[in-house]
Amino acid sequence: MIDDTLFEAEEKMEKAVEVAKEDFAAIRTGRANPALVYKVLVDYYGAPTPLQQLASFQVPEPRMILITPFDKSATHEIEKALRASSLGVNPNNDSGVLRIVLPELTQERRKEYIKLASTKGEDAKVSIRNIRRHAKTAIDKLVKDGEVGEDDGTRGEKELDQLTKKYVDSVDTLLKAKESELLEV
């Protein structure tokens, strides 16, 4: 019973770390990364569709992203969605291929992105702690109902604390890597 609870908590914590990785990838650094535009929503035949489903991406230069739509008729809508996004980019339409040149980041903008990364990292850690709290409540209920002994409950809580520390540390590691990447000129 306790092992099932711990296994479920670990799976959820892994997902929280994956979400943090995706969030960090979407934060712009000095280098171009296709993950920046994956979640841009495009009005594709009346349905908001992630850009990732509508085009392929290439990074030929450190500050350039080439977007090749699968459906050439969607090029105008993709261009419009990129202009409206929070990225602050102006795509150039080069015969059906959209070319995005990312401007150099200012020091002020880098600091804003570091704050954003810290916020997303903290959100991930809060999520992991909430998962821990729910798992601990489940273990306490098992002990209280007499389904498992108190020694097993204590052992389960110690394992849960170790899992929590492991995943919080991995989010901290990801955050430090993102911060150093942002500070790199």
C-alpha positions, 0 to 999 in steps of 0.5 A, spaced: 500 500 500 505 504 501 509 502 496 503 504 491 503 511 494 510 512 493 510 510 486 504 514 484 508 520 488 514 519 484 511 519 477 507 525 479 514 529 481 517 526 475 512 530 471 512 536 475 520 536 473 518 535 466 513 541 466 519 545 469 524 543 463 519 545 458 517 551 461 525 553 462 526 551 454 520 556 452 524 562 456 529 565 451 536 565 451 542 568 447 541 562 442 535 560 438 531 554 440 525 551 437 522 550 443 521 558 444 515 557 438 512 550 440 507 553 444 505 559 440 497 558 438 496 559 431 488 560 428 488 554 423 482 553 420 478 556 426 481 552 431 487 554 436 493 549 434 500 549 437 505 551 432 509 545 433 503 541 429 503 545 423 511 546 421 518 544 422 523 548 425 531 549 423 536 553 427 541 554 421 545 560 425 545 561 433 540 567 433 535 564 427 530 560 427 527 557 420 519 555 420 517 551 414 509 550 414 507 543 412 501 547 409 503 553 405 496 556 406 497 557 413 503 561 412 500 567 413 496 565 419 503 563 422 506 569 421 500 573 424 501 569 430 508 570 431 507 577 431 502 577 436 506 573 441 510 575 447 517 573 443 517 580 440 519 577 433 518 580 426 518 573 422 520 574 414 516 570 409 521 568 404 517 564 399 513 560 404 519 559 409 518 564 415 525 566 418 525 569 425 532 573 427 532 573 434 535 580 437 541 580 442 538 580 449 539 586 453 542 586 460 535 588 463 531 583 459 536 577 461 534 579 468 527 579 467 528 572 464 532 570 470 526 572 474 521 568 470 525 562 470 526 563 478 518 563 478 517 557 474 522 553 478 518 555 484 512 553 481 515 546 480 517 546 487 511 548 490 507 542 485 512 537 488 511 539 495 504 539 494 504 532 491 508 530 497 503 533 502 498 529 498 502 522 499 503 523 506 496 524 508 495 518 504 500 514 508 497 517 515 490 515 513 493 508 512 496 508 518 490 511 522 486 505 519 490 500 521 492 497 514 499 498 515 503 499 522 506 505 524 513 503 523 512 502 515 508 509 515 515 512 518 519 508 513 514 510 508 514 518 510 522 517 510 522 515 503 517 520 501 522 525 504 528 523 500 524 523 493 521 530 495 528 532 496 531 529 490 526 532 485 526 539 488 534 538 487 533 536 480 529 543 479 534 547 483 539 544 478 535 545 472 534 553 474 541 554 475 543 551 468 538 556 465 540 562 469 548 561 467 545 560 460 541 567 461 547 570 463 552 568 458 553 573 453 
